[in-house]
Every structure is written in structure tokens, then in C-alpha cells.
Amino acid sequence: MVLVKIIYGPYEANGIIRHKKQRLWGLTNELKKLGYIVEFECTPQYGRLIIQMLNQIIFQCNITNLRFNCLYEDDVICQRIIKAVMEAETRLYSKTNMEKIREIIPKEVQLDAKSDESVVKMIEDYLPDLCYNSWDFGKQDKVGAGMVYQYRTSTPSNNN
């Protein structure tokens, strides 16, 4: 089972600004249907939606880009998030990646590591700042140590 953390901020609806999960309903249902463990976390950042796996940002956008109480099949942004999560899972949890991570973790910590799931737990506990710079999700922005697919509603400027 793979843990997906959904970090969401408050947004305005009907003149009230607060944290609400209604826009995450279709995304949550589809992730659970695919066998992911979903964990929610609130952030004070207005309108922010961040999807994380192994403490790495996989996807981020404005939470209002998701449709309100909508099924996965009807929401294009939700479909993009699911695609990004599935691609990130294959890259993060690949056998070669797990072997490289085992080399980094100290030997005394590895004594309990019999399976990849225990290695993943060690990553979350001891190596939160691992960098996976080999990702290629198309449009890339550097955020912290990793790469992220960022959805934009407007076209980016060509100022270099």
C-alpha cells in the first residue's frame, strides 16, 4: 500500500473562507479505489492543493481548479493528478530506486528492513529530503529538493 498525502488550503465559497474537502471527493475515491492510502493535511496557504508521496511533491495546483463534488471521470484536473501519482509511484517505488536507497540508509537502521515497505518507512523517517531529479512530468518547476508537475490555468510567460 502506498501513502499519498493531500495537503489543501482554505478557499472562498459563498463568501466564507475555510478548509473544505468537497472538491477532493472524486480524487479521494479514485485513489482509494486504486489501492492508495490517503492522508489529509491542512495548510494555511490560500487555495493551495499539493499531492505528496515519500515527502516529495508530485502535483500542485489551485484547489478551485478541481470541480465541486464531481466524479473522477468528469474532472480533467483530477485525471491529471491520478496520472501523476501513478507515474510517481512507478518511479519512486522501482526496484533500482529501492536498492539505491538501501545503500544510503545506515547499516544499523537497515537491520529491520526485510521488505520494500519497511524501506519506504525508513525513507519517511530518516531521509525526508531525498532528491529525485530524474523525473520528467513535462512542465517542470523546482520546488525544494524535487521536481514537480504544476498545472497552470494561464500560459506561462517566456521571460528568461
C-alpha positions as CSV (number, residue, x, y, z in Angstrom):
1,M,0.0,0.0,0.0
2,V,1.3,3.4,-1.0
3,L,0.7,6.5,1.1
4,V,-0.5,9.7,-0.8
5,K,-0.6,12.8,1.3
6,I,-3.1,15.5,0.1
7,I,-2.3,18.9,1.5
8,Y,-5.0,21.5,0.9
9,G,-5.6,25.1,1.9
10,P,-8.7,27.2,2.5
11,Y,-10.6,28.8,-0.3
12,E,-13.6,31.1,-0.6
13,A,-17.1,29.7,-1.3
14,N,-20.3,31.7,-0.8
15,G,-18.3,34.5,1.0
16,I,-16.7,32.1,3.6
17,I,-13.0,31.2,3.6
18,R,-12.2,27.8,5.2
19,H,-10.7,24.4,4.6
20,K,-13.2,22.2,2.8
21,K,-12.7,18.7,1.3
22,Q,-15.7,18.7,-1.1
23,R,-13.6,19.4,-4.1
24,L,-11.3,16.4,-3.2
25,W,-14.2,13.9,-3.1
26,G,-13.7,12.4,-6.6
27,L,-9.9,12.4,-6.2
28,T,-10.0,10.6,-2.8
29,N,-12.5,8.0,-4.0
30,E,-10.4,7.2,-7.1
31,L,-7.1,7.0,-5.1
32,K,-8.8,4.6,-2.6
33,K,-10.2,2.5,-5.4
34,L,-6.7,2.2,-6.9
35,G,-5.4,0.9,-3.5
36,Y,-3.6,4.0,-2.2
37,I,-3.7,5.1,1.4
38,V,-4.9,8.8,1.5
39,E,-3.9,11.1,4.3
40,F,-5.1,14.7,4.6
41,E,-3.3,17.7,6.0
42,C,-4.4,21.3,6.2
43,T,-2.2,24.2,5.2
44,P,-2.7,27.9,5.8
45,Q,-1.8,28.7,2.1
46,Y,-4.9,30.1,0.4
47,G,-6.3,28.0,-2.4
48,R,-3.3,25.5,-2.4
49,L,-3.5,21.8,-3.3
50,I,-0.4,19.7,-3.0
51,I,-0.1,16.0,-3.6
52,Q,2.9,14.3,-2.0
53,M,4.5,10.8,-2.0
54,L,7.5,10.0,0.2
55,N,7.7,13.6,1.2
56,Q,8.2,14.6,-2.5
57,I,5.7,17.0,-4.2
58,I,4.1,15.2,-7.1
59,F,1.5,17.7,-8.2
60,Q,0.3,21.1,-7.1
61,C,-2.4,23.5,-8.3
62,N,-5.1,25.8,-7.0
63,I,-7.8,23.7,-5.2
64,T,-10.5,25.6,-7.1
65,N,-9.3,24.0,-10.3
66,L,-11.0,20.8,-9.2
67,R,-14.7,20.5,-9.7
68,F,-17.0,20.6,-6.7
69,N,-18.3,17.1,-5.6
70,C,-17.5,15.7,-9.0
71,L,-16.6,12.2,-10.1
72,Y,-13.1,11.3,-11.3
73,E,-14.3,10.7,-14.8
74,D,-15.8,14.2,-15.1
75,D,-12.9,16.2,-13.7
76,V,-9.9,16.7,-16.1
77,I,-7.6,18.0,-13.3
78,C,-8.4,15.0,-11.1
79,Q,-7.5,12.7,-14.0
80,R,-4.1,14.6,-14.4
81,I,-3.4,14.2,-10.7
82,I,-4.2,10.4,-10.8
83,K,-1.9,10.1,-13.8
84,A,0.9,12.0,-12.0
85,V,0.5,9.8,-8.8
86,M,0.6,6.6,-10.8
87,E,3.8,7.7,-12.7
88,A,5.4,8.9,-9.5
89,E,4.7,5.5,-7.8
90,T,6.4,3.6,-10.6
91,R,9.5,5.9,-10.3
92,L,9.7,6.2,-6.5
93,Y,9.0,2.6,-5.7
94,S,11.0,1.0,-8.5
95,K,13.4,-1.8,-7.6
96,T,16.5,0.0,-8.6
97,N,15.4,3.1,-6.6
98,M,14.9,0.9,-3.5
99,E,18.3,-0.6,-3.9
100,K,20.0,2.8,-4.1
101,I,18.1,4.0,-1.0
102,R,19.2,0.9,0.9
103,E,22.8,1.9,0.2
104,I,22.2,5.4,1.7
105,I,20.5,4.3,4.9
106,P,22.9,3.4,7.7
107,K,23.5,-0.3,8.4
108,E,22.2,-0.2,11.9
109,V,18.9,1.2,10.6
110,Q,18.6,-1.5,7.9
111,L,18.5,-4.4,10.4
112,D,14.7,-4.3,10.5
113,A,14.3,-3.7,6.7
114,K,13.2,-7.0,5.2
115,S,10.8,-5.7,2.6
116,D,10.5,-2.6,0.4
117,E,7.6,-1.4,2.6
118,S,9.9,-1.2,5.6
119,V,12.5,0.7,3.4
120,V,9.8,3.1,2.5
121,K,9.0,3.7,6.2
122,M,12.7,4.3,6.8
123,I,12.7,6.9,3.9
124,E,9.9,8.7,5.5
125,D,11.6,8.7,8.9
126,Y,15.3,9.2,8.1
127,L,15.6,10.7,4.6
128,P,12.8,13.2,4.0
129,D,15.0,15.4,1.7
130,L,15.9,12.7,-0.9
131,C,16.1,14.3,-4.3
132,Y,14.6,12.6,-7.4
133,N,15.8,14.9,-10.1
134,S,15.3,12.4,-12.9
135,W,11.6,12.9,-13.0
136,D,10.1,14.2,-16.2
137,F,6.4,15.1,-16.0
138,G,6.5,17.6,-18.9
139,K,6.4,21.1,-17.5
140,Q,8.8,21.2,-14.5
141,D,9.4,23.6,-11.7
142,K,11.9,23.3,-9.0
143,V,10.3,23.1,-5.6
144,G,12.6,22.4,-2.7
145,A,14.7,19.3,-3.5
146,G,12.4,17.6,-6.0
147,M,10.7,18.2,-9.3
148,V,7.0,18.9,-9.6
149,Y,4.3,18.9,-12.3
150,Q,2.4,22.1,-11.9
151,Y,-0.9,22.8,-13.5
152,R,-1.3,26.4,-14.8
153,T,-4.6,27.9,-15.9
154,S,-2.8,30.6,-17.9
155,T,0.0,30.4,-20.4
156,P,3.5,30.9,-18.8
157,S,5.5,34.0,-19.9
158,N,8.6,33.5,-22.0
159,N,10.7,35.8,-19.8
160,N,14.1,34.0,-19.3
